[in-house]
Amino acid sequence: MEDSTTRCQRALSPKRLCVNVFTMNAINSKLFPIHFDRPTTDAAEIATKFYRLAQVRFGMYTVCGCVDGTLIKLDARKTNEAQVVDRADNRSINCMVIFREKPCACWGYEDGCESCTNYSMFSCPHDSGGWTKSKKEQIQLFFEQGDFGYVREKRSTLKELCSSTSKEGASLECSEYMTFCRGKKIWLDVRHLVNRTDNLRYKMDVLNPGNIGGYCRWDTSKENHLDHKSPLQSWSPELQNFIPLSQDPFSSGECDVMFEKPVIIMKLDAQVSMYHHFCDFFNLYASLHVNNSHPNTFTTDVHIILWESYPYRSSFAPAWKAFTKYPVKTIKDYEGNRLCFHNIMLPLLPRMIFGLYYNTPLVYGCQRSGLFHAFNRFMLHRLGVPLRKHFDPSNIHVVLLSRKTKHRNIINEDELLDALKLEEGITVTRVEYSWHTDFLWQVKTTHTADVFIGIHGSGLTHLLFLPDWAVIFELYNCEDEGCYKDLARLRGVEYITWEDPSKVFPNDKDRHPEVAAHAKFTNYAFEVKEFLRLVHKAIAMVKASANHDKPMHNEL
């Protein structure tokens, strides 16, 4: 370990840095008689003492302290793993504390966030399976693929495609491949939709050249953004028709409907499936972060317009309450009009190439995305669901999701539940989440679960609303191994599934006549003893979870 004199001689910083280093050593000597002793005092108390010594006794306004002992072996920690990995990719003592005049916090994508406390809380306790060459690379890759680093990458590629030096002018900027766009004073002509009787969903010819534009100068390199031209992969099918206007439509009487408040236009996936529809909602939430440039970024005082022909109907409709206080409209509601938007956002789409949630390439060995954790807190808060902060280890709540569809039913469901109810210290609830079940009740019920059980199906998307310490038990994954396992990794809850194929019994009589070979199109029975073993395995994981004692983030 280098001494402070050597560090100062090598430093490229001003002389004050050297003074601070010497002063830091003096402060540490007051706090710790031996530098490498594991502190028994609470970390917050140590930090407070350090701060007081720095400011009061030594007169330092900003203090940075670091102790680095690369030869001391450490057990792998489960959170903030980057803090205990040194430059040689070894786990080591690496304690750095920065005191600022005003403490700062950030999400993880903002400029200067490196010196603040960011929201991300992921860990990479397992091997990357060949994805990366080092632990540091694995940590960085997960942050970029599945956490706020994904937002940072989208923000970093934002490019102004239409700009103006005039106060009355419009602007449009998009991320790479037009996966996300935002604009000011945008004009949209949908008068021609009165002649369209077909379903506009998944169509790329909704707009014609000149149906969208702005009083601005258009970037002639827009063709570079059209590579991902597909209905749910980018906004290029619509924006390829953008034209620069010769005058401001806002002041020249070319607006039939004027939107003073911000507007979000969305292209949806499949609103009948919770898995696919919540890909819409999650990407909308992520887009709020990509667009984060104003204190009111997360306001509900915005309008949402769906790129659809027919009125929106879905059992998941209450989820819109998290994003807007107004009724959700469709673009057909405005047919025959020229629309003018003071502020408009075209959010990330559900089926982007290398998107997040769906089509996500996700490095092995990492879990608990801060972005997904924040989405959990955001949705629970906006939907009025009280946050569970504690659990009772003497009374584990197990919720089993019962399917009433033609395929993937649990044939011996009653037998499994009867056996489980005989176990001590377990409360069992069977639920059926159907079209007729109130969605808010579903979310509240799911959030009470310590262990959530269900066979493969979109209802397992409810894992997004589980408490942090919960376990999702996908009773049988029907040979779709990664779908809910990866979603659970991103959300940060533990995942298990059926382990012994000899103890699960498909019913061949129930097989689909045309796709009989596919594991998703039949019903299953399960051995009771093995089922109970796996439930107890899940309960042990709940009780062992480190998430019980972690401080609760307040992302609001």
Buried (B, 14 or more C-beta within 10 A) or exposed (E): EEEBEEBBEEEEEEEEBBEBBEBBEEBBEEBBEEEEEEEEEEEEEBEEBBBEBBBEEBEBEEBBBEBBBEEEEEEEBBBEBBEBBBEEEBBBBBBEBBBEEEEEEBBBBBEEBEEBEBBBBBBBEEEBEEBBEEBBBBBBBBBBBBBBBBBBBBBEEBBBBBBBEEEEBBBBBBBBBBBBBBBBBBBBBBBEBEEBEEEBBEBEEBBEEEBBBBBBBBBEEBEEBBEBBBBBBBBBBBBBBBBBBEEBBBEEEBBBEEBEEBBBBBBBBBBEBBBBBBBBBBBBBBBBBBBBEEEEEBBBEBBBBBBBBEEBEBBBEBBBBBBBEEEBBBBBBBBEBBBBBBBBBBBBBBBBEEBBBBEBEBBBBBBBBBBBBBBBBBBBBBBEBEEBEEBEEEEBBBBBBBBEEEBBBBBBBEBBBEBBEEBEEBEBEBBEBEEEEEBBEBBBBBBBBBBBBBBBBBBBBBBBBBBBBBBBBBBBBBEBEEBBBBBBBBBBBBBBBBEEEEBBEBEEEBBEEEEEEBBBBBBBBBBBEBBBBBBBBBBEBBEEBEBBEEEEBEBE
